[in-house]
């Protein structure tokens, strides 16, 4: 049988983060002592009160279909979160609950972009952004940045990348994969250009609670009514509540865009899991006491890993100010990222993600969402590996 695969599917690059994580897990299952820096999920368990709320809903038989964009109780809790934490006023009808932050991003792009449109994406980027744009039939336009500017795109770069076909600008702060955080002033400057040029902004804010060294975040939607009208915020519960497997994301958008996204979702996934949504309500409305403890632990790991990486031959690394990733520059080792990571896994049993997956082949991504003992062991092995490359 000669199976025909659609061009949109054939053009996609597989997720290297999931591929590396799968290989590392397979090696572990075979009894090998692998240290994994690949997966972007906290190693902490979901807080107990959130799990209890979900279990209670399940026991009560809350297992049927819900409205496609989420239960009213959760949409109200999300709207209250935006008002309380970000000073933003959204009606529940402007909130769409999805099957994860990734799903929210895809829905935004699918509902706003079409063939002929261009989407500006700063690199290093989260690896799914360009692929989502391709699936919508639009064209990703990549702006390259480097560690010299802490991986931040400048207003001049953004303005130069805009064409009459530009439809959307993707802003991710705090960033996956780099951990960089735009200052409020930097965010406003980029937002001002998008307002001036009438370009929508997809602001991915899922790491907003994971900040270090006094870093501050301010949503681009909060600077003026015009910024609000041009912005779609995508968010979720995975990172700050360790709910990656729950698949609960959400977004806030101007009413016409929210309505279009609701229509897209109603014909694709329909509603997010019913009883998981009850856990989401508890996550947002319940105690937040876990977060300072998690942040203190993440910060300890970040500081250790940053110092250790900069002591390695051929490696330099700017420190992250958010999320739970470091993005060291390995160009002086003489290897590009894919070969570096393949050999590091084969020779030292350490799994990292090659920067080429994020549009930056001179770097690798290391997640410090794993225990300090693992980080110490894994980075010591990476140090030994680098010493074989740089004499």
DAUR-V974196 format. One record per residue. N is the residue number from 1. RES is the residue in three letters. SS is DSSP state (~ for helix, > for strand, _ for the rest). PSI is psi as a letter, one per 20 degrees, with the letter a starting at -180 (* if undefined). Layout:
n=N res=RES ss=SS psi=PSI
n=N res=RES ss=SS psi=PSI
This chain:
n=1 res=UNK ss=_ psi=p
n=2 res=UNK ss=_ psi=n
n=3 res=UNK ss=_ psi=p
n=4 res=UNK ss=_ psi=p
n=5 res=UNK ss=_ psi=p
n=6 res=UNK ss=_ psi=q
n=7 res=UNK ss=~ psi=h
n=8 res=UNK ss=~ psi=h
n=9 res=UNK ss=~ psi=h
n=10 res=UNK ss=~ psi=h
n=11 res=UNK ss=_ psi=i
n=12 res=UNK ss=_ psi=q
n=13 res=UNK ss=_ psi=p
n=14 res=UNK ss=_ psi=q
n=15 res=UNK ss=_ psi=o
n=16 res=UNK ss=~ psi=h
n=17 res=UNK ss=~ psi=g
n=18 res=UNK ss=~ psi=h
n=19 res=UNK ss=~ psi=g
n=20 res=UNK ss=~ psi=g
n=21 res=UNK ss=~ psi=g
n=22 res=UNK ss=~ psi=g
n=23 res=UNK ss=~ psi=g
n=24 res=UNK ss=~ psi=g
n=25 res=UNK ss=~ psi=h
n=26 res=UNK ss=~ psi=h
n=27 res=UNK ss=~ psi=g
n=28 res=UNK ss=~ psi=g
n=29 res=UNK ss=~ psi=h
n=30 res=UNK ss=_ psi=j
n=31 res=UNK ss=_ psi=j
n=32 res=UNK ss=_ psi=q
n=33 res=UNK ss=_ psi=n
n=34 res=UNK ss=_ psi=p
n=35 res=UNK ss=> psi=p
n=36 res=UNK ss=> psi=p
n=37 res=UNK ss=_ psi=j
n=38 res=UNK ss=_ psi=g
n=39 res=UNK ss=_ psi=p
n=40 res=UNK ss=_ psi=m
n=41 res=UNK ss=_ psi=q
n=42 res=UNK ss=_ psi=q
n=43 res=UNK ss=_ psi=i
n=44 res=UNK ss=_ psi=q
n=45 res=UNK ss=_ psi=q
n=46 res=UNK ss=_ psi=p
n=47 res=UNK ss=_ psi=q
n=48 res=UNK ss=~ psi=h
n=49 res=UNK ss=~ psi=h
n=50 res=UNK ss=~ psi=g
n=51 res=UNK ss=~ psi=h
n=52 res=UNK ss=~ psi=g
n=53 res=UNK ss=~ psi=h
n=54 res=UNK ss=~ psi=g
n=55 res=UNK ss=~ psi=h
n=56 res=UNK ss=~ psi=g
n=57 res=UNK ss=~ psi=g
n=58 res=UNK ss=~ psi=g
n=59 res=UNK ss=~ psi=h
n=60 res=UNK ss=_ psi=j
n=61 res=UNK ss=_ psi=k
n=62 res=UNK ss=_ psi=m
n=63 res=UNK ss=_ psi=j
n=64 res=UNK ss=_ psi=r
n=65 res=UNK ss=_ psi=q
n=66 res=UNK ss=_ psi=r
n=67 res=UNK ss=_ psi=q
n=68 res=UNK ss=_ psi=h
n=69 res=UNK ss=_ psi=j
n=70 res=UNK ss=_ psi=q
n=71 res=UNK ss=_ psi=q
n=72 res=UNK ss=~ psi=h
n=73 res=UNK ss=~ psi=g
n=74 res=UNK ss=~ psi=g
n=75 res=UNK ss=~ psi=h
n=76 res=UNK ss=~ psi=g
n=77 res=UNK ss=~ psi=h
n=78 res=UNK ss=~ psi=g
n=79 res=UNK ss=~ psi=g
n=80 res=UNK ss=~ psi=h
n=81 res=UNK ss=~ psi=g
n=82 res=UNK ss=~ psi=h
n=83 res=UNK ss=~ psi=g
n=84 res=UNK ss=~ psi=g
n=85 res=UNK ss=~ psi=h
n=86 res=UNK ss=~ psi=i
n=87 res=UNK ss=_ psi=k
n=88 res=UNK ss=_ psi=p
n=89 res=UNK ss=_ psi=o
n=90 res=UNK ss=_ psi=p
n=91 res=UNK ss=_ psi=q
n=92 res=UNK ss=~ psi=h
n=93 res=UNK ss=~ psi=i
n=94 res=UNK ss=~ psi=i
n=95 res=UNK ss=> psi=p
n=96 res=UNK ss=> psi=p
n=97 res=UNK ss=> psi=p
n=98 res=UNK ss=> psi=a
n=99 res=UNK ss=_ psi=l
n=100 res=UNK ss=_ psi=q
n=101 res=UNK ss=~ psi=h
n=102 res=UNK ss=~ psi=g
n=103 res=UNK ss=~ psi=g
n=104 res=UNK ss=~ psi=g
n=105 res=UNK ss=~ psi=g
n=106 res=UNK ss=~ psi=g
n=107 res=UNK ss=~ psi=g
n=108 res=UNK ss=~ psi=g
n=109 res=UNK ss=~ psi=g
n=110 res=UNK ss=~ psi=h
n=111 res=UNK ss=~ psi=i
n=112 res=UNK ss=~ psi=i
n=113 res=UNK ss=_ psi=q
n=114 res=UNK ss=_ psi=r
n=115 res=UNK ss=_ psi=p
n=116 res=UNK ss=_ psi=h
n=117 res=UNK ss=_ psi=q
n=118 res=UNK ss=> psi=q
n=119 res=UNK ss=> psi=p
n=120 res=UNK ss=> psi=p
n=121 res=UNK ss=> psi=o
n=122 res=UNK ss=> psi=q
n=123 res=UNK ss=> psi=q
n=124 res=UNK ss=_ psi=p
n=125 res=UNK ss=_ psi=q
n=126 res=UNK ss=_ psi=p
n=127 res=UNK ss=_ psi=i
n=128 res=UNK ss=~ psi=i
n=129 res=UNK ss=~ psi=g
n=130 res=UNK ss=~ psi=h
n=131 res=UNK ss=~ psi=h
n=132 res=UNK ss=~ psi=g
n=133 res=UNK ss=~ psi=g
n=134 res=UNK ss=~ psi=g
n=135 res=UNK ss=~ psi=h
n=136 res=UNK ss=_ psi=i
n=137 res=UNK ss=_ psi=j
n=138 res=UNK ss=_ psi=r
n=139 res=UNK ss=> psi=p
n=140 res=UNK ss=> psi=p
n=141 res=UNK ss=> psi=o
n=142 res=UNK ss=> psi=p
n=143 res=UNK ss=> psi=p
n=144 res=UNK ss=> psi=p
n=145 res=UNK ss=_ psi=r
n=146 res=UNK ss=_ psi=r
n=147 res=UNK ss=~ psi=i
n=148 res=UNK ss=~ psi=h
n=149 res=UNK ss=~ psi=k
n=150 res=UNK ss=_ psi=k
n=151 res=UNK ss=_ psi=k
n=152 res=UNK ss=_ psi=p
n=153 res=UNK ss=_ psi=q
n=154 res=UNK ss=_ psi=q
n=155 res=UNK ss=~ psi=h
n=156 res=UNK ss=~ psi=g
n=157 res=UNK ss=~ psi=g
n=158 res=UNK ss=~ psi=g
n=159 res=UNK ss=~ psi=h
n=160 res=UNK ss=~ psi=h
n=161 res=UNK ss=~ psi=i
n=162 res=UNK ss=_ psi=p
n=163 res=UNK ss=_ psi=r
n=164 res=UNK ss=_ psi=i
n=165 res=UNK ss=_ psi=i
n=166 res=UNK ss=> psi=p
n=167 res=UNK ss=> psi=h
n=168 res=UNK ss=> psi=q
n=169 res=UNK ss=> psi=p
n=170 res=UNK ss=> psi=p
n=171 res=UNK ss=> psi=p
n=172 res=UNK ss=> psi=o
n=173 res=UNK ss=_ psi=p
n=174 res=UNK ss=_ psi=q
n=175 res=UNK ss=_ psi=p
n=176 res=UNK ss=_ psi=o
n=177 res=UNK ss=_ psi=i
n=178 res=UNK ss=_ psi=h
n=179 res=UNK ss=_ psi=j
n=180 res=UNK ss=_ psi=q
n=181 res=UNK ss=_ psi=p
n=182 res=UNK ss=_ psi=p
n=183 res=UNK ss=_ psi=q
n=184 res=UNK ss=~ psi=h
n=185 res=UNK ss=~ psi=g
n=186 res=UNK ss=~ psi=g
n=187 res=UNK ss=~ psi=g
n=188 res=UNK ss=~ psi=g
n=189 res=UNK ss=~ psi=g
n=190 res=UNK ss=~ psi=g
n=191 res=UNK ss=~ psi=h
n=192 res=UNK ss=~ psi=g
n=193 res=UNK ss=~ psi=g
n=194 res=UNK ss=~ psi=h
n=195 res=UNK ss=~ psi=g
n=196 res=UNK ss=~ psi=g
n=197 res=UNK ss=~ psi=j
n=198 res=UNK ss=_ psi=l
n=199 res=UNK ss=_ psi=p
n=200 res=UNK ss=> psi=q
n=201 res=UNK ss=> psi=p
n=202 res=UNK ss=> psi=o
n=203 res=UNK ss=> psi=o
n=204 res=UNK ss=> psi=o
n=205 res=UNK ss=_ psi=k
n=206 res=UNK ss=_ psi=h
n=207 res=UNK ss=_ psi=j
n=208 res=UNK ss=_ psi=h
n=209 res=UNK ss=_ psi=i
n=210 res=UNK ss=_ psi=n
n=211 res=UNK ss=> psi=q
n=212 res=UNK ss=_ psi=r
n=213 res=UNK ss=_ psi=k
n=214 res=UNK ss=_ psi=j
n=215 res=UNK ss=_ psi=q
n=216 res=UNK ss=_ psi=q
n=217 res=UNK ss=_ psi=q
n=218 res=UNK ss=_ psi=p
n=219 res=UNK ss=_ psi=q
n=220 res=UNK ss=~ psi=h
n=221 res=UNK ss=~ psi=i
n=222 res=UNK ss=~ psi=i
n=223 res=UNK ss=_ psi=h
n=224 res=UNK ss=_ psi=r
n=225 res=UNK ss=~ psi=h
n=226 res=UNK ss=~ psi=g
n=227 res=UNK ss=~ psi=g
n=228 res=UNK ss=~ psi=g
n=229 res=UNK ss=~ psi=h
n=230 res=UNK ss=~ psi=j
n=231 res=UNK ss=> psi=p
n=232 res=UNK ss=> psi=o
n=233 res=UNK ss=> psi=p
n=234 res=UNK ss=> psi=q
n=235 res=UNK ss=> psi=a
n=236 res=UNK ss=> psi=r
n=237 res=UNK ss=_ psi=i
n=238 res=UNK ss=_ psi=g
n=239 res=UNK ss=_ psi=g
n=240 res=UNK ss=_ psi=i
n=241 res=UNK ss=_ psi=j
n=242 res=UNK ss=_ psi=l
n=243 res=UNK ss=_ psi=k
n=244 res=UNK ss=~ psi=g
n=245 res=UNK ss=~ psi=i
n=246 res=UNK ss=~ psi=h
n=247 res=UNK ss=_ psi=m
n=248 res=UNK ss=_ psi=o
n=249 res=UNK ss=> psi=r
n=250 res=UNK ss=> psi=r
n=251 res=UNK ss=> psi=r
n=252 res=UNK ss=> psi=p
n=253 res=UNK ss=_ psi=r
n=254 res=UNK ss=_ psi=q
n=255 res=UNK ss=~ psi=g
n=256 res=UNK ss=~ psi=h
n=257 res=UNK ss=~ psi=g
n=258 res=UNK ss=~ psi=g
n=259 res=UNK ss=~ psi=g
n=260 res=UNK ss=~ psi=g
n=261 res=UNK ss=~ psi=h
n=262 res=UNK ss=~ psi=g
n=263 res=UNK ss=~ psi=g
n=264 res=UNK ss=~ psi=g
n=265 res=UNK ss=~ psi=h
n=266 res=UNK ss=~ psi=h
n=267 res=UNK ss=_ psi=j
n=268 res=UNK ss=_ psi=f
n=269 res=UNK ss=_ psi=i
n=270 res=UNK ss=_ psi=b
n=271 res=UNK ss=_ psi=q
n=272 res=UNK ss=_ psi=r
n=273 res=UNK ss=_ psi=p
n=274 res=UNK ss=~ psi=g
n=275 res=UNK ss=~ psi=h
n=276 res=UNK ss=~ psi=h
n=277 res=UNK ss=~ psi=h
n=278 res=UNK ss=~ psi=h
n=279 res=UNK ss=~ psi=h
n=280 res=UNK ss=~ psi=h
n=281 res=UNK ss=~ psi=g
n=282 res=UNK ss=~ psi=h
n=283 res=UNK ss=~ psi=g
n=284 res=UNK ss=~ psi=h
n=285 res=UNK ss=~ psi=i
n=286 res=UNK ss=_ psi=a
n=287 res=UNK ss=_ psi=q
n=288 res=UNK ss=_ psi=k
n=289 res=UNK ss=~ psi=i
n=290 res=UNK ss=~ psi=h
n=291 res=UNK ss=~ psi=g
n=292 res=UNK ss=~ psi=h
n=293 res=UNK ss=~ psi=g
n=294 res=UNK ss=~ psi=g
n=295 res=UNK ss=~ psi=g
n=296 res=UNK ss=~ psi=g
n=297 res=UNK ss=~ psi=g
n=298 res=UNK ss=~ psi=g
n=299 res=UNK ss=~ psi=g
n=300 res=UNK ss=~ psi=g
n=301 res=UNK ss=~ psi=g
n=302 res=UNK ss=~ psi=g
n=303 res=UNK ss=~ psi=g
n=304 res=UNK ss=~ psi=g
n=305 res=UNK ss=~ psi=h
n=306 res=UNK ss=~ psi=g
n=307 res=UNK ss=~ psi=g
n=308 res=UNK ss=~ psi=g
n=309 res=UNK ss=~ psi=g
n=310 res=UNK ss=~ psi=i
n=311 res=UNK ss=_ psi=i
n=312 res=UNK ss=_ psi=q
n=313 res=UNK ss=_ psi=p
n=314 res=UNK ss=_ psi=j
n=315 res=UNK ss=_ psi=p
n=316 res=UNK ss=> psi=q
n=317 res=UNK ss=_ psi=p
n=318 res=UNK ss=_ psi=q
n=319 res=UNK ss=_ psi=q
n=320 res=UNK ss=_ psi=q
n=321 res=UNK ss=_ psi=j
n=322 res=UNK ss=> psi=r
n=323 res=UNK ss=_ psi=b
n=324 res=UNK ss=_ psi=l
n=325 res=UNK ss=> psi=q
n=326 res=UNK ss=> psi=q
n=327 res=UNK ss=_ psi=m
n=328 res=UNK ss=_ psi=q
n=329 res=UNK ss=> psi=p
n=330 res=UNK ss=_ psi=j
n=331 res=UNK ss=~ psi=h
n=332 res=UNK ss=~ psi=i
n=333 res=UNK ss=~ psi=i
n=334 res=UNK ss=_ psi=i
n=335 res=UNK ss=_ psi=q
n=336 res=UNK ss=_ psi=r
n=337 res=UNK ss=~ psi=h
n=338 res=UNK ss=~ psi=g
n=339 res=UNK ss=~ psi=h
n=340 res=UNK ss=~ psi=g
n=341 res=UNK ss=~ psi=h
n=342 res=UNK ss=~ psi=g
n=343 res=UNK ss=~ psi=h
n=344 res=UNK ss=~ psi=h
n=345 res=UNK ss=~ psi=g
n=346 res=UNK ss=~ psi=g
n=347 res=UNK ss=~ psi=h
n=348 res=UNK ss=~ psi=j
n=349 res=UNK ss=_ psi=l
n=350 res=UNK ss=> psi=p
n=351 res=UNK ss=> psi=o
n=352 res=UNK ss=_ psi=r
n=353 res=UNK ss=> psi=p
n=354 res=UNK ss=> psi=p
n=355 res=UNK ss=~ psi=i
n=356 res=UNK ss=~ psi=h
n=357 res=UNK ss=~ psi=h
n=358 res=UNK ss=~ psi=j
n=359 res=UNK ss=_ psi=k
n=360 res=UNK ss=_ psi=n
n=361 res=UNK ss=_ psi=i
n=362 res=UNK ss=_ psi=j
n=363 res=UNK ss=> psi=r
n=364 res=UNK ss=> psi=q
n=365 res=UNK ss=> psi=p
n=366 res=UNK ss=> psi=p
n=367 res=UNK ss=> psi=p
n=368 res=UNK ss=_ psi=k
n=369 res=UNK ss=_ psi=l
n=370 res=UNK ss=_ psi=r
n=371 res=UNK ss=_ psi=q
n=372 res=UNK ss=~ psi=h
n=373 res=UNK ss=~ psi=g
n=374 res=UNK ss=~ psi=g
n=375 res=UNK ss=~ psi=g
n=376 res=UNK ss=~ psi=g
n=377 res=UNK ss=~ psi=g
n=378 res=UNK ss=~ psi=g
n=379 res=UNK ss=~ psi=h
n=380 res=UNK ss=~ psi=g
n=381 res=UNK ss=~ psi=g
n=382 res=UNK ss=~ psi=h
n=383 res=UNK ss=~ psi=g
n=384 res=UNK ss=~ psi=h
n=385 res=UNK ss=~ psi=g
n=386 res=UNK ss=~ psi=h
n=387 res=UNK ss=~ psi=h
n=388 res=UNK ss=~ psi=i
n=389 res=UNK ss=~ psi=h
n=390 res=UNK ss=_ psi=o
n=391 res=UNK ss=_ psi=*
